[in-house]
Structures are given as structure tokens and as C-alpha cells.
Amino acid sequence: MKMYIKSVMVDDQQKALDFYTGKLGFEVKHDIPMGQFRWLTLVSPEERGGTELALEPNQHDVARQCQEAMKKDGIPWTAFSTDDIEGEVARLKREGVGFTVPPTKAGDVTMAILDDTCGNLIQLIQLS
């Protein structure tokens, strides 16, 4: 079975779209109006045919509680990989992105955690 969608719950789809495209560099794959919300998916410019990231509206109480608890406990919602974590963190900091964990070596990976401003912590990883 092929995975083609990964979801991130967000408190505001437009704010999330602006952050994930403007700061992280993702590109819109689908933006389909669905009443009050949108079917909104993004892809990496390096893998336009790869896994899509869905920006899901966080409208259910249990979903919001889960998201808030994970963020409070410092647990990233998902992770993205990079070949140059130091360079990527420096670039994102110049863009005003806040980090809760700076680049940190952890075994065979280096990781950092950023705040997506939409209710989530996101981990960046670089494999050694």
C-alpha cells in the first residue's frame, strides 16, 4: 500500500498555508473549497509526486486536546527530513521561525524542533 497523504491538524488553514509555503517552502498540490474549510494539500518541491501533507482544520474537541497536550509536552506532530539541518535552521530563523529545540545530535541523526504557529511542533531531522 502506498502512503500519499500525511495530515497535520491546524488551527487556521490560511495561516498554516502561509507558513508551510512561505516559510518551509512547500507547494500547493490541491486547494479545493469544501464549505467552511478546504481540502488543502502540499508537496515538497523536490518530490512533487510524493507524499502530500494535508492541512486539516482542527475542529473536533478531542483533536484539539490531543494537539494541545502534544505541544505542551514538547512532542512533535510530525517530522521532515533535510540534508543540511544547520543551514535549514539558519534559513528558517532568518524567516522568523521559532525553535523549541536547536540542532541536537541524537545517535545517527541530528534533530531540531520548530513551532509551526498553527498549534504544532515539527521536528526536522538529518540522517548521518
N, C-alpha and C positions, 0 to 999 in steps of 0.2 A: 504494500500500500504506500502510495506517495503522499507525503505531507506537503500541502501547498498553502495552508493558512496558519498563522500564529497570531493569537489575539492578545491585545493589551487593552485593559479597561481604562478609560479616560473620563475625567470629569467634564470635559468640554471638547467636542470633536474638532472645532475650528482651531482652538488654541493648540490642541495636540497636532493637528495638521501643520500649523505654522512651525511648531517646534521640531517635529520629526523631518520635515522637508527643509526648513530654513536653517536649522542648527545641525542636525545629524546627517542631512544630505540624501535622505530617501526621496524617491519619486512616486507620484501618484500612479497607481495601476487602475483602480476603479473608484469612482466617486458618483454613486447612484443615490438620488434622493429617495428616502423611504419614510414619508410623512415628516414627523418632527426630527428624525435623525437621518443618517446616510449610511449606505454600505460603502465604507471607505477603507481601501487597502493600499498599501505602499510596497515598493520593492527597492532593493539596493540597486544603484546604477550599474554595479559590477555584475549583477545577476538578475536582469530584467525578467527572465523567465523562471526565476527561482521562487523560493518561499515568499508568500505575501504576508505582510504584517497588517492585521485588521485593527483599526482604531475603534473599539467597541464602546458605545455610550454606557456609562456606569450608572444605571438607573434602578437596580434592584438593591434593597436594603442589605441583604446578605453579601452581595458582591462588594458593596461599598465598605462594609465592616471588614471583610477579608482584605481588601486593598489597604484600608487604613491600618489594620493590625500588622500587615507585612511591612509597610513603610515605617511604622513606629518601631518595629523590631529590627529594622535595618536590612530586611530581606529583599533582594532584587526580584522584580516581577519576571524578568527575562534577561537574556544576555545576548550581546552582539560581539562578533569577533573582529579583530583588526590585526594587520601585520605590523603596525607601528603604534603601540599604545602610548608611548611618551609623546610622539608627535600629534596623535589624535587628541589626547588630553590637553596639550598645549593649545591646539587649534580651537577646541571647544571652550576652553577657559577664555580665550580671546573673544569668543562669541557670547560670553556672559553665562555659560552653563556652569551650574554649581555642582561640586563633587562632595560626596559624603565620605568617600574613601579615595585617597590618592593612589597612583600606581603602586601596587604592592606585589612582591614576588610571593607565590604560594605554590611550592613544588615546581612542577613543569610549566606553570602558567604565571603570567603577570596579569593582575586584575585591578580595576578601578570601578567605583560606583558613582553614578551621576543621578541627579534629580531631574525628571522629565517635566516638571512644573504642572503635570496633569494628574498627580496622585501616585506616581510610581517611582521606585528606584530601579535603575537599569544598570546592569553590570557590563563592562567592556572587558574582554579577555584577549590576551595574546598568547598563543601557544609557543613554547620554546623550540 
